Amino acid sequence: MQPTILENYHRVLNIINKFQHKVTLIVVSKSFSINHIQPLLDAGHVHFGENRVQESVQKWTPLLNIKKNLKIHLLGKLQTNKVVETIHLFSYVHSLDSEKLALKISKEQKNFNKNLNYFVQINLGEETQKSGISKQDVIGFINFCTKELNLNVIGLMCLPPINEDPKIHFQNLKKIAHELNLSNLSMGMSGDFEEALRYGSNFLRIGSLILGERKIIS
């Protein structure tokens, strides 16, 4: 018999609880319906992750009007034309990755008197197909975001290259965060979250391990 979503969820929580630091578990609910994740909502889980703004608006807006304590995290790339919708819906953005985006966010946040929590995405593997700030530019970029734009940058995020040992990149991100005096690390997914925890990750992004395999969306 296949384990239930709640059984999967508690199995992950039990692993997290073996570590000594506080961890926010983000259940990556992209492409799953509210009905599918309802057991987690009923259990009181509040942190969920999405990749696409439009899908998230349609899925979560009705529920957010009822459950005010829900925290929705944008994990996917944010386009500047989706910033306004993002500010209204999300509490966290894990993919702040350009000055153009930061400027747009700063402008719209002032218009709506809101300030979300941001992770700066770093392209540690220097992969051309991935978004993210280069390691060489991260100090200047974060100073620009925090000192000039007053964005609430709370930490760093990375997506290690698929064919490389993630430990190297987790260690690297932890080192950069320490140098920048940032205490939050968004790293670790279903296949590598225990390694991420060993390197101090306190925001885990776990989907399939809890919710099962998702349908591929083109």
Number of C-alpha atoms within 10 A of each C-alpha: 3 6 10 12 19 15 12 17 21 12 13 18 13 11 12 20 11 9 13 9 11 12 18 14 20 23 26 26 24 21 16 17 11 14 8 12 18 13 15 19 16 9 9 11 18 18 21 24 25 23 18 18 21 12 12 22 16 10 16 17 13 10 12 15 10 9 13 9 12 19 18 24 26 25 25 17 18 19 13 14 10 14 19 16 13 25 19 14 19 22 18 23 25 26 25 27 21 15 14 11 16 20 17 16 24 18 14 15 18 10 10 11 9 12 17 18 15 22 24 25 26 26 23 21 17 15 12 8 7 15 19 24 23 17 15 9 10 20 14 9 18 22 15 16 22 14 11 11 15 13 21 15 21 19 23 27 29 26 20 22 15 8 6 10 11 20 15 12 21 26 16 16 25 22 13 16 18 12 10 15 11 15 14 20 27 26 28 25 21 15 12 16 21 18 17 24 23 12 21 23 26 21 23 24 23 24 22 16 17 23 20 13 10 12 9 6 6 3
